[in-house]
């Protein structure tokens, strides 16, 4: 029988699940949590999100209007870039809704998630939330984090040693193939979403499936109304390639190449589990916009329900606390974060070369 779907929105209000270790060091997180709460950084920013969502929808409408105005010409391929950029902003909104950052009401949060993920992107929000909550609970844990499980890419030499045939060749070259493979991610997200339908309870399956099909119908209608079938297919491929690349570039710096807990070792507490496995990317307004604020990944993992605009404000508190207790806090530039992630993937495939 299908099982009820666990969502990120079902995490506790402060976003912490079993924060302490069964040792004295389990209290390391408590003073930081009190400070963050005391400064109101866990309070929601409904107005900020309302304006942000409205601006994002207006930008999407603007791109669609421009596509209609340009019409059946190859010049319309240029519209694929801004549409991919704003689709990624749409994914960020869905992500935040799943974390209860936008609203505390579960129904309202799911409605926002369904609109932005299923309808606008064709990505099953139930699949994403189920996967993402498991990632947040145990980041970079080889047995519990689906983001470091065996897939097209692998993340440990033990995983690499078990590869055969084409998969072995892929692992051998995965560092150089990483960014080209991201071009397929936009289409893969749709496939994963449809595959996940069979795991959802019947009512959720019907709703999610209907909205996913509605997205495909609306997207196809737009393209085939504006351009010829040949141009429409090329546009869809370019658009999804750019979307997958941008989304992958936003998430890749967060954990790849960071410490991976020993599955058989001592259990880490919340602070250690989230800080040591995460990497921040420093930058200014443009970096924050390009990465959707998720460049403050350490703060996001410590406080998943914290509104996105507060992550930057919490950073100095987290850095100071880590320095006080002697815990490493990793922060790099954007290019360096990609270099470290690719170096890790290269090292994983080294025994196969």
C-alpha positions as CSV (number, residue, x, y, z in Angstrom):
1,X,0.0,0.0,0.0
2,X,1.2,3.6,-0.7
3,X,2.7,5.3,2.4
4,X,2.0,8.8,3.5
5,X,4.6,11.2,2.3
6,X,6.9,12.9,4.8
7,X,7.5,16.5,3.9
8,X,10.0,19.1,5.0
9,X,7.1,21.1,6.3
10,X,6.5,18.4,9.0
11,X,9.8,19.2,10.7
12,X,9.5,20.9,14.1
13,X,9.0,24.7,14.1
14,X,12.6,25.5,14.7
15,X,13.6,23.1,11.9
16,X,15.5,20.8,14.1
17,X,15.0,17.0,14.3
18,X,16.7,15.3,17.3
19,X,19.2,18.2,17.6
20,X,21.3,16.8,20.5
21,X,23.8,14.0,20.7
22,X,23.4,11.6,23.7
23,X,26.4,13.2,25.2
24,X,27.3,16.5,27.0
25,X,28.3,18.0,23.7
26,X,24.6,17.8,22.6
27,X,24.2,21.2,24.2
28,X,26.5,22.9,21.7
29,X,23.5,23.8,19.5
30,X,21.2,25.1,22.3
31,X,22.9,28.5,23.0
32,X,22.9,29.3,19.3
33,X,19.3,28.3,18.9
34,X,18.4,30.6,21.8
35,X,20.3,33.5,20.3
36,X,18.7,33.1,16.9
37,X,15.3,32.9,18.4
38,X,15.9,35.8,20.6
39,X,16.7,38.0,17.6
40,X,13.5,37.0,15.8
41,X,15.3,35.3,12.9
42,X,12.9,32.4,12.9
43,X,9.9,34.6,12.5
44,X,8.3,34.4,9.0
45,X,8.6,37.2,6.4
46,X,5.2,36.9,4.8
47,X,5.4,40.3,3.2
48,X,8.8,39.6,1.7
49,X,7.6,36.3,0.2
50,X,4.3,37.9,-1.1
51,X,6.2,40.5,-3.0
52,X,8.8,38.0,-4.2
53,X,6.2,35.5,-5.5
54,X,4.3,38.3,-7.2
55,X,7.5,39.6,-8.8
56,X,8.5,36.1,-10.0
57,X,5.0,35.5,-11.5
58,X,5.1,38.9,-13.2
59,X,8.6,38.1,-14.6
60,X,7.4,34.7,-16.0
61,X,4.4,36.4,-17.5
62,X,6.7,39.0,-19.1
63,X,8.8,36.3,-20.7
64,X,5.8,34.5,-22.0
65,X,4.4,37.8,-23.4
66,X,7.8,38.4,-25.1
67,X,7.7,34.9,-26.6
68,X,4.2,35.6,-28.1
69,X,5.4,38.9,-29.4
70,X,8.5,37.5,-31.1
71,X,6.5,34.7,-32.7
72,X,7.6,31.9,-34.9
73,X,11.2,32.7,-35.4
74,X,14.5,31.2,-34.2
75,X,15.1,34.4,-32.3
76,X,12.7,33.1,-29.8
77,X,15.3,30.7,-28.6
78,X,16.8,33.7,-26.7
79,X,13.7,33.6,-24.5
80,X,14.8,30.2,-23.2
81,X,17.5,31.8,-21.0
82,X,15.3,34.2,-19.0
83,X,12.6,31.6,-18.8
84,X,15.2,29.1,-17.3
85,X,16.4,31.8,-14.8
86,X,12.9,32.5,-13.6
87,X,12.0,28.8,-13.5
88,X,14.9,28.4,-11.1
89,X,13.5,31.2,-8.9
90,X,10.2,29.3,-9.0
91,X,12.0,26.2,-7.8
92,X,13.4,28.2,-4.9
93,X,9.9,29.3,-3.9
94,X,8.7,25.7,-3.9
95,X,11.8,24.7,-1.8
96,X,11.0,27.4,0.8
97,X,7.3,26.4,0.9
98,X,8.3,22.8,1.7
99,X,10.4,24.1,4.6
100,X,7.5,26.1,6.1
101,X,9.5,29.3,5.6
102,X,6.6,31.1,3.9
103,X,3.7,30.1,6.0
104,X,3.0,27.9,9.0
105,X,-0.2,26.5,7.6
106,X,0.4,23.1,6.1
107,X,-2.4,23.5,3.6
108,X,-1.2,26.9,2.4
109,X,2.4,25.7,2.2
110,X,1.4,22.7,0.1
111,X,-0.8,24.9,-2.2
112,X,2.2,27.2,-2.8
113,X,4.4,24.1,-3.4
114,X,1.9,22.5,-5.8
115,X,1.5,25.7,-7.8
116,X,5.2,26.4,-8.2
117,X,6.5,22.8,-8.5
118,X,3.8,20.8,-10.2
119,X,2.0,23.4,-12.3
120,X,4.7,25.8,-13.2
121,X,7.7,23.4,-13.4
122,X,6.2,20.0,-13.9
123,X,8.1,18.7,-10.9
124,X,6.3,16.6,-8.3
125,X,6.6,18.5,-5.0
126,X,5.8,15.4,-3.0
127,X,8.8,13.6,-4.5
128,X,11.1,16.6,-3.9
129,X,10.0,17.0,-0.2
130,X,10.3,13.3,0.5
131,X,13.8,13.3,-0.9
132,X,14.8,16.6,0.7
133,X,13.7,15.9,4.2
134,X,15.8,12.8,4.2
135,X,18.8,14.8,3.0
136,X,18.3,17.4,5.7
137,X,18.1,14.8,8.4
138,X,21.4,13.2,7.5
139,X,23.4,15.3,5.0
140,X,26.2,13.4,3.2
141,X,25.4,10.2,5.1
142,X,26.1,7.5,2.6
143,X,23.3,5.2,3.8
144,X,20.6,7.8,4.6
145,X,21.1,10.8,2.3
146,X,19.5,10.1,-1.1
147,X,21.7,12.9,-2.6
148,X,24.8,10.8,-2.1
149,X,23.3,7.5,-3.1
150,X,24.4,5.5,-6.2
151,X,23.0,7.1,-9.3
152,X,24.4,8.5,-12.5
153,X,27.2,9.8,-10.2
154,X,28.8,8.2,-7.1
155,X,30.4,9.9,-4.1
156,X,32.7,7.3,-2.5
157,X,35.4,5.0,-3.8
158,X,33.5,2.1,-2.3
159,X,30.5,3.0,-4.6
160,X,32.9,3.4,-7.5
161,X,34.5,0.0,-7.0
162,X,31.1,-1.7,-7.6
163,X,30.5,0.0,-11.0
164,X,30.6,-2.1,-14.2
165,X,30.3,-1.5,-17.9
166,X,29.1,1.9,-19.0
167,X,28.6,3.0,-15.4
168,X,32.2,2.3,-14.7
169,X,33.3,4.5,-17.6
170,X,30.9,7.2,-16.4
171,X,32.4,7.2,-12.9
172,X,35.9,7.3,-14.3
173,X,35.1,10.5,-16.1
174,X,32.4,11.9,-13.8
175,X,34.2,15.1,-12.9
176,X,34.5,16.3,-16.5
177,X,31.0,15.1,-17.3
178,X,29.3,16.7,-14.3
179,X,28.3,20.0,-15.9
180,X,27.3,18.5,-19.2
181,X,25.1,16.0,-17.3
182,X,23.3,18.8,-15.6
183,X,21.9,19.7,-19.0
184,X,19.7,16.6,-18.6
185,X,18.5,17.4,-15.1
186,X,15.5,19.5,-16.1
187,X,14.0,16.6,-17.9
188,X,15.1,14.1,-15.2
189,X,13.2,16.0,-12.6
190,X,9.9,15.5,-14.5
191,X,10.6,11.8,-15.0
192,X,11.4,11.3,-11.2
193,X,8.1,13.1,-10.4
194,X,6.0,10.8,-12.5
195,X,7.8,7.7,-11.2
196,X,7.1,8.8,-7.6
197,X,3.3,8.9,-8.2
198,X,3.0,5.2,-7.5
199,X,4.4,5.8,-4.0
200,X,1.7,8.4,-3.1
201,X,-1.6,7.6,-1.5
202,X,-4.5,7.5,-4.1
203,X,-5.9,11.0,-3.5
204,X,-2.4,12.6,-3.5
205,X,-1.5,10.6,-6.6
206,X,-4.5,11.8,-8.5
207,X,-4.0,15.5,-7.6
208,X,-0.2,15.4,-8.2
209,X,-0.7,13.5,-11.5
210,X,-3.4,15.8,-12.7
211,X,-1.3,18.9,-12.1
212,X,1.8,17.4,-13.7
213,X,-0.2,16.5,-16.8
214,X,-1.7,20.0,-16.7
215,X,1.8,21.5,-16.7
216,X,2.8,19.5,-19.8
217,X,-0.4,20.5,-21.6
218,X,0.0,24.2,-20.8
219,X,3.7,24.2,-21.7
220,X,3.1,22.4,-25.0
221,X,0.1,24.6,-25.8
222,X,2.3,27.7,-25.3
223,X,5.1,26.5,-27.5
224,X,3.0,25.1,-30.3
225,X,0.8,28.2,-30.3
226,X,3.8,30.5,-30.6
227,X,6.1,28.5,-32.9
228,X,6.3,25.6,-35.4
229,X,6.6,22.1,-34.0
230,X,10.3,21.9,-34.9
231,X,11.2,25.1,-33.2
232,X,9.0,24.2,-30.2
233,X,11.0,21.0,-29.7
234,X,14.3,22.7,-29.9
235,X,13.1,25.5,-27.6
236,X,11.9,22.9,-25.0
237,X,15.3,21.1,-25.1
238,X,17.3,24.3,-24.8
239,X,15.1,25.6,-22.0
240,X,15.2,22.5,-19.9
241,X,18.9,22.2,-20.5
242,X,19.5,25.7,-19.2
243,X,17.1,25.2,-16.3
244,X,18.8,21.9,-15.2
245,X,22.2,23.6,-15.5
246,X,21.2,26.6,-13.4
247,X,19.5,24.5,-10.7
248,X,22.5,22.1,-10.5
249,X,24.9,25.0,-10.3
250,X,22.9,26.4,-7.3
251,X,22.9,23.1,-5.4
252,X,26.2,21.6,-6.3
253,X,28.4,23.9,-4.1
254,X,26.4,23.0,-0.9
255,X,27.8,19.6,0.1
256,X,29.8,18.0,-2.6
257,X,33.3,17.4,-1.4
258,X,32.5,18.1,2.2
259,X,32.9,15.7,5.1
260,X,30.9,12.5,4.9
261,X,29.9,10.9,8.3
262,X,31.2,7.4,9.0
263,X,28.1,5.2,8.9
264,X,29.6,3.0,11.5
265,X,31.0,5.7,13.7
266,X,29.7,7.8,16.6
267,X,26.4,9.6,16.1
268,X,26.9,13.3,15.4
269,X,24.8,16.0,17.0
270,X,22.7,18.4,15.0
271,X,25.4,21.2,15.0
272,X,28.2,18.9,13.9
273,X,26.1,17.0,11.4
274,X,24.9,20.1,9.6
275,X,28.0,22.4,9.8
276,X,30.7,19.9,8.9
277,X,28.9,18.5,5.9
278,X,27.9,22.0,4.4
279,X,29.8,24.7,2.6
280,X,28.9,28.3,2.3
281,X,29.6,30.4,-0.8
282,X,30.6,34.0,-0.1
283,X,29.4,36.8,-2.4
284,X,27.3,39.9,-2.8
285,X,23.8,40.5,-4.0
286,X,24.3,38.9,-7.4
287,X,25.7,35.6,-5.9
288,X,22.8,35.6,-3.4
289,X,20.3,36.0,-6.3
290,X,22.0,33.4,-8.6
291,X,22.1,30.8,-5.8
292,X,18.7,31.7,-4.3
293,X,20.2,32.5,-0.9
294,X,21.2,28.8,-0.5
295,X,24.8,29.9,-0.6
296,X,24.2,30.3,3.2
297,X,23.9,26.6,3.3
298,X,25.2,26.1,6.8
299,X,22.6,28.4,8.3
300,X,19.9,26.9,6.1
301,X,20.7,23.4,7.4
302,X,20.9,24.5,11.0
303,X,17.6,26.3,10.7
304,X,15.6,24.9,7.8
305,X,12.4,26.9,8.6
306,X,14.3,30.2,8.7
307,X,13.1,32.6,6.0
308,X,15.6,33.0,3.2
309,X,16.3,36.7,3.8
310,X,17.3,35.9,7.4
311,X,20.0,33.4,6.5
312,X,22.5,36.2,5.7
313,X,21.6,37.9,9.0
314,X,22.2,34.7,11.0
315,X,25.6,34.0,9.5
316,X,27.7,36.1,11.8
317,X,26.0,34.5,14.8
318,X,26.7,31.0,13.5
319,X,30.3,31.8,12.6
320,X,31.0,33.3,16.0
321,X,29.4,30.3,17.8
322,X,31.5,27.8,15.7
323,X,34.7,29.8,16.4
324,X,33.8,29.8,20.1
325,X,33.5,26.0,20.4
326,X,36.3,25.3,17.9
327,X,34.2,23.8,15.1
328,X,35.3,24.3,11.5
329,X,33.1,26.6,9.4
330,X,33.7,26.3,5.6
331,X,33.1,29.3,3.3
332,X,34.6,29.7,-0.2
333,X,34.1,31.7,-3.3
334,X,31.8,30.3,-6.0
335,X,34.5,29.1,-8.4
336,X,36.4,27.5,-5.6
337,X,33.3,25.7,-4.4
338,X,32.9,24.1,-7.9
339,X,36.6,23.3,-7.9
340,X,36.4,21.4,-4.6
341,X,33.2,19.6,-5.7
342,X,34.8,18.5,-9.0
343,X,38.1,17.5,-7.2
344,X,36.1,15.2,-5.0
345,X,34.3,13.6,-7.9
346,X,37.7,13.2,-9.7
347,X,39.2,11.5,-6.6
348,X,36.3,9.2,-6.3
349,X,36.9,7.9,-9.8
350,X,40.7,7.8,-9.5
351,X,41.0,4.0,-8.7
352,X,39.1,3.2,-12.0
353,X,41.5,5.2,-14.2
